Amino acid sequence: MKLKFILVLSIITGIMFSCGEDKKEEKVDTTKVEKKAAFDYNVEQFADIKVLRYQISGWEDLTLKEQKLAYYLTQAGLSGRDIMWDQNYRHNLKIRKALERIYANYKGDKESNDWKAYETYMKRVWFSNGIHHHYSNAKLAPEFSSDYLNSLLSDTNTTLEGEAFDVIFNDKDSKKVNQAKGVDNVLLSAVNFYGPDVTNADVENFYKKKSSPNPDKPLSYGLNSQLVKEDGVLKERVYKSGGLYGDAIDEIVKWLELAQDVAENKAQGDALGLLIQYYNTGDLQTWDDYNVAWTAATEGNIDYINSFIEVYNDPLGYRGSYETVVQVKDFDMSEKMAVLSENAQWFEDNSPLLDAHKKDSVVGVTYKVVNVAGEAGDASPSTPIGVNLPNANWIRASVGSKSVSLGNIIHAYNNAGSTGRLKEFVHDDEEYELEEKYGQLADKLHTALHEVIGHASGQLNPGVGETKETLKNYASTLEEGRADLVGLYYLYDSKLQELGLVEDWKSVGKAAYDGYIRNGLMTQLIRLDLGDDVEEAHMRNRQWVSAWVFEQGEKENVIEKVTKDGKTYFNINDYDKLHELFGQLLRETQRIKSEGDFDAVEALVEGYGVKVDQAIHAEILERNKQFTSAAYSGFVNPVLVTEKDENGEITAVKVTQPDTFEGQMMMYSKNYSFLPEEN
């Protein structure tokens, strides 16, 4: 699963990892300390987006062989970039190629408001890997007319016709992922995991008939395929060489084979071999074999994530989005934080879970701080800040998992500049000073606890199916909230000081609690238009966690809703009691997961995580107008450039930085487009 940064770190102290599900999202707070450095982290800002750069710390300390491995893995990742575009929406590639042709060839007036609106729309489409917002899932609305687009098409001899043209301006396919209650989520989601006429019932009935050879090791049915109807009969189109997305997959495999040749050790090479075999065959048993091997391959300075992994973009949680992250180990920080994985059993044993839901033996949890060397697919431009994989519950239980925190990504967020939002939304000076002094450390620890302890904790009751089957469209938000709660529970615990991770556990815990409640009940609302429900899984989990503890603590005034000078604040009066409430909610969320209690998760999410207090929302939006910093951040990637001798052998791999966002996007389209417009 994946923890993604979402609000420009500016306002968030929420968190989102990649647990095998949750894109998306989150947390670091850049409202904090304004820092200046020689390196320019900022690229540009448009609409609600801020584009940043990151450095690859430690690159020069790698051997040439290690640099080659990172380079080959990065090229493999970029080779599958177009897969993500097509997965997001069936017309995305056709639309993108037409828009880019216009962008490259238009010679007319580029100072007009229409052209500037076109440029902004183009950049928003690039950032979202398609025509739907990367976070809200709503279709992007162009601020130019269909007549203007037609004139641009004509002026540049570009063709875009029929539904692919019309959908830019009409109300069709308005949500990439529709998670609303009481509707046919598959039918009403534009994401291209299913044919246009496939329904919730079709999906559920199709996979009810699937049975794994070993029920104790259930295969991830649906993870690497598209489900369509042909002549009324449901059929899977498998992502593999010779199958759906085969041309791009063959290019991925070419680079993975080069990576295997320079693997750091046998375990790493064997895992890469299984990944290649999986891409060639599409066989889900090979996928599990690969994940077992990859999880066990913990030695080496280079690691990676590559394939169809997170299921957040599937309204029913079956199908994986293509993503890659190439990682260089941060030796110093990994050593400091290894104490968490070494004490994973203590955290499990001392958690507030019911005894039946605790693991007797937490195995194989490894944690590293890494520096990203490159990302693609669902991880770029909007990136996670932490990842915990694999996602299969049985592999986690029997083999373990890998947890990573993307250190250079977090560093870039924290050094890209202050936005000033923090002072606007804190209740008092004490809260502000706690955040300034301890907020970044609290964020890092929450990320680590979320990934290392949270996603690895707990177990399903015997005979209970996978959460995507039992909890359905609520599985992702439940899992992310559960992992958040593990982190929140232990952030306010003296054990962290005993382990040497903090010097003042109470102050760190208070800063973490302040930030989480502030974000869950107020600041994350700046991402929504007034009147909208909360739909994104991570936003939902932060709201239902915060709203539940607020309500449960009302009698004892644990969290007080305060109005000062016409402005709303939420002030924590009793941190000890809030710690208890987080523990109670953690126990209940684990019970829901362990027992597969759909009615309970529906009541929790719909009751606390979906509806927004409209008065507070309007107020937050008004208070936020004074700030010009965008609500979301993402990144361009460093460009790895090879130097070769007269025999074509690589002699060096240099790191360069792109000058502009559009320059990188156009370069990617030129060099890494391996799919036709329709697939």
C-alpha positions as CSV (number, residue, x, y, z in Angstrom):
1,M,0.0,0.0,0.0
2,K,1.1,3.5,-0.5
3,L,1.1,6.6,1.5
4,K,0.8,9.7,-0.7
5,F,1.4,13.3,0.0
6,I,-1.6,15.3,-0.9
7,L,-2.2,18.8,0.2
8,V,0.9,20.6,-0.6
9,L,2.6,19.7,2.5
10,S,1.2,23.0,3.4
11,I,-1.7,22.0,5.4
12,I,-1.5,18.4,6.1
13,T,-0.5,16.3,8.9
14,G,-2.5,13.5,7.7
15,I,-0.9,10.5,6.1
16,M,-1.1,8.1,3.3
17,F,0.9,5.1,2.5
18,S,0.8,2.5,0.0
19,C,-0.5,-0.5,1.6
20,G,-1.3,-2.3,-1.4
21,E,-4.1,0.2,-2.0
22,D,-3.7,3.9,-0.9
23,K,-2.4,6.3,-4.3
24,K,-2.7,8.3,-3.1
25,E,-2.3,9.8,-0.1
26,E,-0.3,11.4,2.5
27,K,1.3,13.9,4.7
28,V,3.8,16.4,5.5
29,D,3.2,20.0,6.4
30,T,5.0,22.7,4.5
31,T,3.2,25.4,6.3
32,K,6.0,25.1,8.8
33,V,9.5,26.3,8.4
34,E,10.6,28.4,5.5
35,K,13.9,27.2,4.3
36,K,16.2,28.3,1.5
37,A,18.8,26.2,-0.3
38,A,21.0,26.4,-3.3
39,F,19.0,23.7,-5.0
40,D,15.8,25.1,-6.6
41,Y,13.0,22.7,-5.6
42,N,10.3,24.7,-7.4
43,V,9.5,24.3,-11.1
44,E,6.1,26.0,-11.6
45,Q,2.5,26.4,-10.4
46,F,-0.7,26.2,-12.3
47,A,-4.4,25.7,-11.4
48,D,-4.3,23.7,-8.0
49,I,-0.9,22.2,-8.8
50,K,2.6,22.9,-7.7
51,V,5.4,21.1,-9.5
52,L,8.7,20.5,-7.6
53,R,12.1,18.8,-8.2
54,Y,13.9,16.3,-6.0
55,Q,17.5,15.4,-5.7
56,I,19.0,11.8,-5.6
57,S,21.1,12.0,-2.4
58,G,23.9,9.4,-2.3
59,W,24.0,8.8,-6.1
60,E,27.7,9.6,-6.3
61,D,28.4,6.9,-3.6
62,L,27.0,4.1,-5.8
63,T,29.2,1.9,-7.9
64,L,28.8,2.0,-11.6
65,K,27.1,-1.3,-11.5
66,E,24.5,0.0,-9.0
67,Q,24.0,3.1,-11.1
68,K,23.4,0.9,-14.2
69,L,20.8,-1.1,-12.3
70,A,19.0,2.0,-11.2
71,Y,19.1,3.4,-14.8
72,Y,17.7,0.2,-16.3
73,L,15.0,0.0,-13.7
74,T,14.1,3.6,-14.4
75,Q,13.9,3.0,-18.1
76,A,11.7,-0.1,-17.5
77,G,9.3,2.0,-15.5
78,L,9.0,4.8,-18.0
79,S,8.4,2.3,-20.8
80,G,5.1,1.4,-19.2
81,R,4.0,5.0,-18.7
82,D,1.2,4.9,-21.3
83,I,-0.4,1.9,-19.6
84,M,-1.4,4.2,-16.7
85,W,-2.9,6.7,-19.1
86,D,-5.0,4.0,-20.8
87,Q,-6.0,2.4,-17.5
88,N,-7.3,5.8,-16.2
89,Y,-9.7,6.3,-19.2
90,R,-10.2,4.7,-22.6
91,H,-9.8,7.9,-24.6
92,N,-6.9,9.4,-22.6
93,L,-4.1,8.4,-25.1
94,K,-6.1,9.7,-28.1
95,I,-6.8,13.0,-26.3
96,R,-3.3,13.4,-25.0
97,K,-1.7,12.9,-28.4
98,A,-4.0,15.4,-30.0
99,L,-3.4,18.0,-27.3
100,E,0.3,17.5,-27.5
101,R,0.4,17.8,-31.3
102,I,-1.4,21.2,-30.9
103,Y,0.9,22.2,-28.1
104,A,4.0,21.5,-30.3
105,N,2.7,22.9,-33.5
106,Y,0.5,25.9,-32.8
107,K,1.9,29.1,-34.3
108,G,-1.0,31.5,-33.4
109,D,-1.6,34.0,-30.6
110,K,-0.1,32.6,-27.5
111,E,-0.9,35.6,-25.4
112,S,-4.6,35.2,-25.6
113,N,-6.7,34.1,-22.6
114,D,-7.9,31.1,-24.5
115,W,-4.4,29.8,-25.3
116,K,-3.3,30.3,-21.7
117,A,-6.4,28.4,-20.6
118,Y,-5.4,25.7,-23.1
119,E,-1.9,25.5,-21.7
120,T,-3.2,25.1,-18.1
121,Y,-5.6,22.4,-19.2
122,M,-2.8,20.6,-21.0
123,K,-0.6,20.7,-17.9
124,R,-3.5,19.5,-15.7
125,V,-4.0,16.5,-18.0
126,W,-0.3,15.7,-17.9
127,F,-0.3,15.9,-14.1
128,S,-3.3,13.6,-13.7
129,N,-2.3,11.1,-16.4
130,G,-5.6,11.8,-18.1
131,I,-8.6,14.0,-18.2
132,H,-9.8,13.3,-14.6
133,H,-8.3,15.0,-11.6
134,H,-5.6,12.9,-10.0
135,Y,-7.1,13.2,-6.5
136,S,-10.8,14.2,-6.6
137,N,-11.4,11.9,-9.6
138,A,-13.7,14.6,-11.2
139,K,-13.3,15.3,-14.9
140,L,-11.1,18.3,-15.5
141,A,-13.2,21.3,-16.8
142,P,-11.5,23.3,-19.6
143,E,-11.8,27.1,-19.5
144,F,-12.0,27.3,-23.3
145,S,-14.7,26.5,-25.7
146,S,-15.2,23.5,-28.0
147,D,-15.0,26.1,-30.9
148,Y,-11.6,27.2,-29.8
149,L,-10.3,23.6,-29.6
150,N,-11.7,23.0,-33.0
151,S,-9.8,26.0,-34.3
152,L,-6.6,24.7,-32.7
153,L,-7.1,21.3,-34.3
154,S,-7.6,22.9,-37.7
155,D,-4.6,25.2,-37.4
156,T,-2.3,22.3,-36.5
157,N,-3.7,19.7,-38.9
158,T,-4.7,17.5,-35.9
159,T,-7.6,15.2,-35.7
160,L,-9.7,14.5,-32.6
161,E,-13.3,13.5,-33.3
162,G,-16.4,11.8,-31.9
163,E,-16.7,10.8,-28.3
164,A,-13.0,11.6,-27.5
165,F,-13.6,15.2,-28.5
166,D,-17.1,15.5,-27.0
167,V,-16.2,14.1,-23.6
168,I,-13.8,17.0,-22.9
169,F,-16.8,19.3,-22.8
170,N,-19.9,17.2,-21.9
171,D,-21.1,15.6,-18.7
172,K,-20.3,12.0,-19.7
173,D,-17.8,9.9,-17.7
174,S,-17.7,12.7,-15.1
175,K,-16.0,10.6,-12.4
176,K,-12.9,8.4,-12.9
177,V,-13.8,6.4,-9.7
178,N,-17.3,6.7,-8.3
179,Q,-17.4,5.5,-4.7
180,A,-20.9,6.7,-3.8
181,K,-23.3,4.6,-1.8
182,G,-26.3,3.0,-3.5
183,V,-25.1,3.3,-7.1
184,D,-23.5,0.9,-9.5
185,N,-19.9,2.0,-8.9
186,V,-18.4,0.1,-11.8
187,L,-20.9,1.3,-14.3
188,L,-20.6,4.9,-13.2
189,S,-16.8,4.9,-13.1
190,A,-14.9,6.1,-16.1
191,V,-11.7,4.2,-15.2
192,N,-10.8,1.7,-18.0
193,F,-10.6,-1.4,-15.9
194,Y,-14.0,-2.5,-17.2
195,G,-15.9,-2.4,-20.4
196,P,-18.5,0.4,-20.6
197,D,-21.4,-2.0,-20.0
198,V,-20.0,-4.0,-17.1
199,T,-21.8,-3.7,-13.7
200,N,-21.0,-4.3,-10.0
201,A,-23.0,-7.6,-10.2
202,D,-21.1,-8.7,-13.2
203,V,-17.8,-8.3,-11.4
204,E,-18.9,-9.9,-8.2
205,N,-20.5,-12.9,-10.0
206,F,-17.5,-13.4,-12.3
207,Y,-15.1,-13.6,-9.4
208,K,-17.3,-15.7,-7.2
209,K,-16.7,-18.5,-9.6
210,K,-12.9,-18.2,-9.3
211,S,-11.2,-20.5,-6.7
212,S,-7.6,-20.5,-5.9
213,P,-5.6,-23.8,-6.0
214,N,-4.7,-23.2,-2.4
215,P,-7.5,-21.4,-0.5
216,D,-4.9,-20.4,2.2
217,K,-3.0,-18.5,-0.5
218,P,-5.6,-16.8,-2.6
219,L,-4.5,-15.5,-5.9
220,S,-5.1,-11.9,-6.8
221,Y,-7.8,-12.5,-9.4
222,G,-8.4,-9.4,-11.6
223,L,-5.2,-7.7,-10.6
224,N,-3.7,-7.7,-14.1
225,S,-6.6,-7.7,-16.5
226,Q,-9.5,-5.7,-17.9
227,L,-12.9,-7.2,-17.6
228,V,-15.2,-6.7,-20.7
229,K,-18.3,-8.2,-22.3
230,E,-18.0,-9.7,-25.8
231,D,-21.3,-10.8,-27.2
232,G,-22.8,-10.6,-23.7
233,V,-20.1,-12.9,-22.2
234,L,-17.6,-11.6,-19.6
235,K,-14.0,-12.0,-20.5
236,E,-10.7,-10.9,-19.1
237,R,-8.1,-9.2,-21.3
238,V,-4.8,-10.0,-19.5
239,Y,-1.9,-7.5,-19.3
240,K,1.0,-9.5,-20.7
241,S,3.4,-9.9,-23.6
242,G,1.2,-10.7,-26.6
243,G,-1.9,-9.6,-24.6
244,L,-3.4,-6.2,-23.6
245,Y,-0.6,-3.6,-23.4
246,G,1.8,-6.1,-24.9
247,D,3.9,-3.6,-26.9
248,A,4.7,-1.6,-23.8
249,I,5.2,-4.7,-21.6
250,D,7.8,-6.1,-24.2
251,E,9.7,-2.8,-23.8
252,I,9.5,-3.1,-20.0
253,V,10.8,-6.6,-20.2
254,K,13.7,-5.6,-22.4
255,W,15.0,-3.2,-19.7
256,L,14.2,-5.6,-16.8
257,E,16.4,-8.2,-18.5
258,L,19.3,-5.7,-18.6
259,A,18.6,-4.9,-14.9
260,Q,18.8,-8.6,-14.1
261,D,22.2,-8.8,-15.7
262,V,23.6,-6.3,-13.2
263,A,21.6,-7.4,-10.2
264,E,23.5,-6.9,-6.9
265,N,22.9,-10.4,-5.7
266,K,21.3,-13.7,-6.5
267,A,18.1,-13.1,-4.6
268,Q,17.5,-9.7,-6.3
269,G,18.3,-11.3,-9.7
270,D,16.0,-14.3,-9.1
271,A,13.1,-11.9,-8.2
272,L,13.7,-9.9,-11.3
273,G,13.6,-13.1,-13.3
274,L,10.1,-13.9,-11.8
275,L,8.9,-10.4,-12.6
276,I,10.0,-10.9,-16.2
277,Q,8.2,-14.2,-16.3
278,Y,5.0,-12.7,-14.9
279,Y,5.0,-10.0,-17.5
280,N,5.5,-12.6,-20.3
281,T,2.8,-14.9,-19.1
282,G,0.3,-12.8,-17.0
283,D,0.2,-15.8,-14.6
284,L,-1.0,-14.8,-11.1
285,Q,0.7,-17.7,-9.4
286,T,4.0,-16.3,-10.8
287,W,3.0,-12.9,-9.4
288,D,2.7,-14.4,-6.0
289,D,6.0,-16.3,-6.4
290,Y,7.6,-13.0,-7.4
291,N,6.2,-11.2,-4.4
292,V,7.6,-13.8,-2.1
293,A,11.0,-13.6,-3.7
294,W,11.0,-9.8,-3.8
295,T,9.9,-9.5,-0.2
296,A,12.8,-11.8,0.9
297,A,15.4,-10.0,-1.2
298,T,16.4,-7.4,1.4
299,E,20.1,-7.1,0.7
300,G,21.5,-4.5,-1.7
301,N,21.5,-0.7,-2.2
302,I,19.0,-0.5,-5.0
303,D,15.3,-1.7,-4.8
304,Y,12.2,-1.0,-6.9
305,I,8.5,-1.3,-7.2
306,N,7.2,-2.3,-10.6
307,S,4.0,-3.7,-12.0
308,F,0.2,-3.5,-11.5
309,I,-0.1,-3.0,-7.8
310,E,-2.4,-0.5,-6.0
311,V,-6.1,-1.1,-6.4
312,Y,-7.4,2.4,-5.3
313,N,-8.5,3.3,-8.8
314,D,-10.8,0.2,-9.0
315,P,-14.2,1.0,-7.3
316,L,-14.3,-2.6,-6.2
317,G,-10.6,-3.0,-5.4
318,Y,-9.6,-5.8,-7.8
319,R,-7.5,-4.3,-10.5
320,G,-4.0,-2.8,-10.0
321,S,-2.7,0.4,-11.5
322,Y,0.7,0.4,-13.2
323,E,3.4,2.1,-11.2
324,T,7.1,2.1,-10.6
325,V,9.4,3.6,-8.1
326,V,13.2,3.1,-8.2
327,Q,14.9,3.5,-4.9
328,V,18.5,4.1,-3.5
329,K,19.0,3.2,0.1
330,D,19.6,6.0,2.6
331,F,22.0,4.2,4.9
332,D,22.0,6.6,7.8
333,M,18.3,7.1,8.2
334,S,17.5,3.4,7.5
335,E,19.8,2.4,10.3
336,K,18.1,4.9,12.7
337,M,14.6,3.8,11.8
338,A,15.3,0.0,11.7
339,V,14.4,0.0,15.4
340,L,10.7,0.0,14.4
341,S,10.8,-3.2,12.4
342,E,13.0,-4.8,15.0
343,N,10.3,-4.1,17.6
344,A,7.3,-4.9,15.4
345,Q,6.2,-7.8,17.7
346,W,6.2,-5.5,20.8
347,F,3.9,-3.1,19.0
348,E,1.6,-5.9,18.0
349,D,1.5,-7.4,21.5
350,N,0.8,-4.1,23.1
351,S,-1.8,-2.8,20.7
352,P,-5.4,-2.3,21.8
353,L,-6.6,-5.0,19.4
354,L,-8.7,-7.9,20.6
355,D,-6.3,-10.8,21.3
356,A,-7.9,-13.0,18.6
357,H,-7.0,-10.3,16.0
358,K,-3.3,-10.0,17.0
359,K,-0.6,-11.9,15.1
360,D,1.3,-14.3,17.3
361,S,4.4,-13.8,15.1
362,V,5.0,-10.7,13.0
363,V,7.5,-11.8,10.4
364,G,9.8,-10.2,7.9
365,V,8.9,-6.6,8.4
366,T,11.8,-4.6,6.9
367,Y,11.9,-0.8,6.9
368,K,14.2,1.5,4.9
369,V,14.4,5.2,4.2
370,V,15.2,5.5,0.5
371,N,15.9,8.2,-2.0
372,V,13.9,8.0,-5.1
373,A,15.8,7.7,-8.4
374,G,12.8,7.7,-10.7
375,E,9.0,7.2,-10.8
376,A,6.4,6.5,-13.4
377,G,2.7,5.5,-13.8
378,D,0.5,5.9,-10.8
379,A,3.5,7.2,-8.8
380,S,4.2,10.2,-11.0
381,P,3.9,13.2,-11.1
382,S,1.8,12.8,-7.9
383,T,4.0,10.5,-5.7
384,P,3.6,8.5,-2.5
385,I,5.8,9.4,0.4
386,G,5.9,5.8,1.8
387,V,5.1,2.3,0.6
388,N,4.4,-1.0,2.3
389,L,4.2,-4.1,0.0
390,P,3.2,-6.7,-1.0
391,N,-0.5,-6.3,-0.5
392,A,-1.6,-10.0,-0.2
393,N,-2.5,-10.7,3.4
394,W,-1.2,-14.2,3.3
395,I,2.2,-13.1,2.1
396,R,2.4,-10.5,4.8
397,A,1.5,-13.1,7.4
398,S,3.8,-15.9,6.3
399,V,6.8,-14.0,4.7
400,G,6.5,-10.4,5.7
401,S,6.6,-7.1,3.9
402,K,8.8,-4.2,2.9
403,S,8.2,-0.7,4.1
404,V,10.0,2.3,2.7
405,S,9.8,6.0,3.4
406,L,10.8,8.2,0.4
407,G,13.2,10.4,2.2
408,N,14.2,12.7,-0.6
409,I,10.6,13.3,-1.6
410,I,9.7,14.3,1.9
411,H,12.8,16.5,2.1
412,A,11.8,18.3,-1.1
413,Y,8.3,18.9,0.2
414,N,9.7,20.3,3.4
415,N,12.2,22.6,1.7
416,A,10.0,24.0,-1.2
417,G,8.9,27.0,0.9
418,S,6.3,27.9,3.5
419,T,2.8,28.8,2.5
420,G,1.7,30.6,5.7
421,R,-1.5,28.4,6.1
422,L,-0.4,27.0,9.4
423,K,-0.9,30.2,11.4
424,E,-4.4,30.7,9.9
425,F,-5.7,27.3,11.1
426,V,-3.9,26.6,14.4
427,H,-6.0,27.4,17.5
428,D,-3.3,29.2,19.6
429,D,0.4,29.9,19.9
430,E,1.1,26.6,21.8
431,E,-0.3,24.6,18.9
432,Y,1.8,26.6,16.4
433,E,5.0,26.2,18.4
434,L,4.5,22.5,18.8
435,E,4.0,22.1,15.1
436,E,7.0,24.3,14.3
437,K,9.3,22.4,16.6
438,Y,8.0,18.8,16.3
439,G,5.7,18.6,13.3
440,Q,8.2,17.3,10.7
441,L,9.5,14.6,13.1
442,A,5.9,13.7,14.0
443,D,5.1,13.4,10.2
444,K,8.1,11.1,9.6
445,L,7.3,8.9,12.5
446,H,3.6,8.7,11.6
447,T,4.6,7.6,8.1
448,A,7.0,5.0,9.5
449,L,4.5,3.6,12.0
450,H,1.7,3.6,9.4
451,E,3.7,1.6,7.0
452,V,5.9,-0.6,9.2
453,I,3.6,-1.4,12.1
454,G,0.1,-0.4,10.8
455,H,-0.2,-2.3,7.5
456,A,1.7,-5.3,9.0
457,S,-0.6,-5.6,12.1
458,G,-3.6,-7.7,12.8
459,Q,-5.0,-10.8,11.1
460,L,-8.2,-12.0,9.5
461,N,-10.4,-14.5,11.3
462,P,-10.2,-18.0,9.9
463,G,-12.5,-18.4,6.9
464,V,-12.9,-14.7,6.3
465,G,-12.3,-13.7,2.7
466,E,-10.0,-11.0,1.4
467,T,-11.1,-7.4,2.3
468,K,-11.9,-6.5,-1.3
469,E,-14.5,-9.2,-1.2
470,T,-15.9,-8.6,2.3
471,L,-15.7,-4.8,2.6
472,K,-16.0,-4.1,-1.1
473,N,-15.8,-0.4,-2.0
474,Y,-14.9,0.5,1.6
475,A,-11.9,-1.8,1.8
476,S,-9.3,0.9,0.8
477,T,-10.5,3.6,3.1
478,L,-10.8,1.2,6.0
479,E,-7.3,-0.2,5.6
480,E,-5.7,3.3,5.3
481,G,-7.6,4.5,8.4
482,R,-6.6,1.4,10.3
483,A,-3.0,2.0,9.5
484,D,-3.3,5.7,10.4
485,L,-4.8,4.7,13.8
486,V,-1.9,2.4,14.5
487,G,0.4,5.3,13.9
488,L,-1.6,7.7,16.0
489,Y,-1.9,5.3,18.9
490,Y,1.8,4.8,19.2
491,L,2.8,8.4,18.4
492,Y,1.6,9.2,21.9
493,D,3.6,6.5,23.7
494,S,6.8,6.6,25.8
495,K,8.1,3.6,23.9
496,L,9.2,5.9,21.1
497,Q,11.5,7.7,23.6
498,E,12.7,4.4,25.0
499,L,13.7,3.3,21.5
500,G,15.6,6.5,21.0
501,L,13.4,7.9,18.2
502,V,12.3,11.1,20.1
503,E,13.5,13.1,23.0
504,D,10.1,14.3,24.2
505,W,7.4,11.8,23.3
506,K,4.5,13.8,24.7
507,S,5.3,16.9,22.7
508,V,5.8,14.9,19.5
509,G,2.5,13.1,20.1
510,K,0.7,16.4,20.8
511,A,2.0,17.9,17.5
512,A,0.9,14.8,15.7
513,Y,-2.6,14.8,17.2
514,D,-3.1,18.5,16.6
515,G,-2.1,18.2,13.0
516,Y,-4.2,15.1,12.3
517,I,-7.4,16.6,13.7
518,R,-6.8,20.0,12.1
519,N,-6.4,18.3,8.7
520,G,-9.1,15.8,9.1
521,L,-11.8,18.3,10.2
522,M,-10.7,21.4,8.4
523,T,-7.8,22.0,6.1
524,Q,-8.2,19.0,3.7
525,L,-11.5,20.6,2.7
526,I,-9.7,23.1,0.6
527,R,-9.4,20.3,-2.0
528,L,-13.2,20.1,-2.4
529,D,-15.6,22.4,-4.1
530,L,-18.4,23.6,-1.9
531,G,-21.2,21.1,-1.8
532,D,-19.1,18.1,-2.7
533,D,-19.0,14.9,-0.7
534,V,-15.7,13.4,0.3
535,E,-15.0,10.6,-2.1
536,E,-11.2,9.9,-2.2
537,A,-10.3,7.0,0.1
538,H,-7.6,8.8,2.1
539,M,-9.6,11.9,2.6
540,R,-12.5,9.8,3.7
541,N,-10.3,8.0,6.2
542,R,-8.9,11.1,7.7
543,Q,-12.4,12.6,8.1
544,W,-14.0,9.5,9.6
545,V,-11.2,9.0,12.1
546,S,-11.2,12.6,13.1
547,A,-15.0,13.0,13.2
548,W,-15.5,9.8,15.2
549,V,-13.1,10.7,18.0
550,F,-14.5,14.2,18.0
551,E,-18.1,12.9,18.5
552,Q,-17.1,10.2,21.0
553,G,-15.2,12.7,23.1
554,E,-17.9,15.4,23.2
555,K,-19.2,14.6,26.6
556,E,-15.8,15.0,28.2
557,N,-14.8,17.9,25.9
558,V,-11.8,16.0,24.6
559,I,-11.7,18.1,21.4
560,E,-13.4,21.4,21.6
561,K,-14.9,23.2,18.7
562,V,-13.9,26.9,19.2
563,T,-15.1,30.0,17.4
564,K,-12.9,33.1,17.7
565,D,-13.5,36.3,15.6
566,G,-15.9,34.4,13.4
567,K,-13.4,31.6,12.7
568,T,-13.6,27.9,13.6
569,Y,-10.9,25.9,15.3
570,F,-10.6,22.5,16.9
571,N,-8.6,22.5,20.1
572,I,-7.6,19.3,21.9
573,N,-8.1,19.6,25.6
574,D,-7.2,16.0,26.7
575,Y,-4.5,14.3,24.7
576,D,-4.5,11.3,27.1
577,K,-8.2,10.7,26.5
578,L,-7.8,11.2,22.7
579,H,-5.1,8.5,22.8
580,E,-7.7,6.2,24.4
581,L,-10.3,7.0,21.8
582,F,-7.8,6.3,18.9
583,G,-7.2,3.0,20.6
584,Q,-10.9,2.2,20.8
585,L,-11.4,3.1,17.1
586,L,-8.3,1.0,16.1
587,R,-9.8,-2.0,17.9
588,E,-13.1,-1.6,16.1
589,T,-11.6,-1.1,12.7
590,Q,-9.5,-4.2,13.1
591,R,-12.6,-6.1,14.2
592,I,-14.4,-4.9,11.1
593,K,-11.5,-6.1,8.9
594,S,-10.9,-9.4,10.8
595,E,-14.6,-10.3,10.6
596,G,-15.4,-8.8,7.2
597,D,-18.3,-6.8,8.7
598,F,-19.6,-4.9,5.7
599,D,-22.6,-3.3,7.6
600,A,-20.2,-1.8,10.2
601,V,-17.7,-0.4,7.7
602,E,-20.6,1.1,5.7
603,A,-22.0,2.8,8.8
604,L,-18.6,4.1,9.9
605,V,-17.6,5.5,6.5
606,E,-20.9,6.8,5.5
607,G,-21.7,8.2,8.9
608,Y,-18.5,10.0,9.5
609,G,-16.4,10.1,6.3
610,V,-18.5,11.2,3.4
611,K,-20.7,14.2,4.3
612,V,-19.1,17.6,5.0
613,D,-20.3,20.4,7.3
614,Q,-21.2,22.9,4.7
615,A,-20.9,26.0,7.0
616,I,-17.4,25.0,8.0
617,H,-16.5,24.1,4.4
618,A,-17.5,27.5,3.2
619,E,-15.6,29.2,6.0
620,I,-12.4,27.2,5.2
621,L,-12.6,28.0,1.6
622,E,-13.0,31.7,2.4
623,R,-10.1,31.7,4.8
624,N,-7.9,29.9,2.3
625,K,-8.4,32.5,-0.4
626,Q,-5.6,34.6,1.0
627,F,-3.0,31.9,0.1
628,T,-1.7,31.5,-3.4
629,S,0.1,28.2,-2.9
630,A,-1.6,25.3,-4.7
631,A,-3.4,22.6,-2.9
632,Y,-1.5,19.7,-4.4
633,S,2.1,19.1,-5.2
634,G,4.0,16.7,-7.5
635,F,7.3,16.2,-9.1
636,V,9.3,16.2,-12.3
637,N,11.9,13.4,-12.2
638,P,15.6,13.7,-12.5
639,V,16.9,12.5,-15.9
640,L,19.6,9.8,-15.8
641,V,22.0,10.3,-18.7
642,T,24.5,7.6,-19.7
643,E,28.0,8.1,-21.1
644,K,29.4,5.3,-23.3
645,D,32.7,4.3,-24.7
646,E,33.5,3.4,-28.3
647,N,32.1,-0.1,-27.8
648,G,28.8,1.2,-26.6
649,E,29.5,0.2,-23.0
650,I,28.1,2.5,-20.3
651,T,31.0,4.2,-18.4
652,A,29.0,6.6,-16.3
653,V,25.4,7.6,-15.4
654,K,24.9,11.2,-14.7
655,V,22.0,12.9,-12.9
656,T,20.5,16.0,-14.6
657,Q,17.4,18.0,-13.7
658,P,14.6,19.0,-16.2
659,D,14.1,22.7,-16.7
660,T,10.3,22.7,-17.1
661,F,7.4,20.4,-16.5
662,E,6.1,20.6,-20.1
663,G,9.6,19.8,-21.4
664,Q,9.7,16.6,-19.4
665,M,6.2,15.6,-20.4
666,M,6.8,16.2,-24.1
667,M,10.1,14.3,-23.9
668,Y,8.3,11.4,-22.2
669,S,5.7,11.3,-25.0
670,K,8.4,11.3,-27.6
671,N,10.6,8.6,-26.1
672,Y,8.2,6.3,-24.2
673,S,5.0,6.0,-26.2
674,F,4.7,2.3,-27.0
675,L,0.9,1.9,-27.2
676,P,-1.6,2.7,-29.9
677,E,-4.3,5.3,-29.2
678,E,-6.9,2.5,-28.7
679,N,-6.1,-0.7,-26.8
